[in-house]
């Protein structure tokens, strides 16, 4: 189902996560700080692709840099553009075009939604809610956001792989 898109989110230390997204053409790998509720923000952004809005933005703090994902729904597909900014404290209100485009790909929403959902589920399965909080510090595991994404993905994308998965 996920074809050539790969996504992972791994807690890589106290207050840090390694985020990796790749397709057949390129890979983006970043070290995300706990200064924002990054995984929850990503899950809410992907969930937003199932609503009426066609564009979602997710910002990650790389201390001091900002990594911004612009997710644009185009029919059944999502154009994913990753922009880098040198300093989050000055770029938070900057237009996307002022950042450096560091990775982009167009993927079916059902594939993108699935890989993000599965990566978040893997984090929860590995660490549990308490373990996640111990490692991420500032924010609890975004269980409600994961459940919302799973529900919308199953309903709107008719994901056969999700049947029988946790919280289905």
Secondary structure by P-SEA (a helix, b strand, c coil): ccccbbbbbccccccbbbbbbbcccbbbbbbbbcccaaaaaaaaaaaaccccccbbbbbbbcccbbbbbbbbbcccccbbbbbbbcccccccccccccccccccccccaaaaaaaaaaaaaaaaaaccaaaaaaaacccccaaaaaaaaaaaaaaccccccccccccc
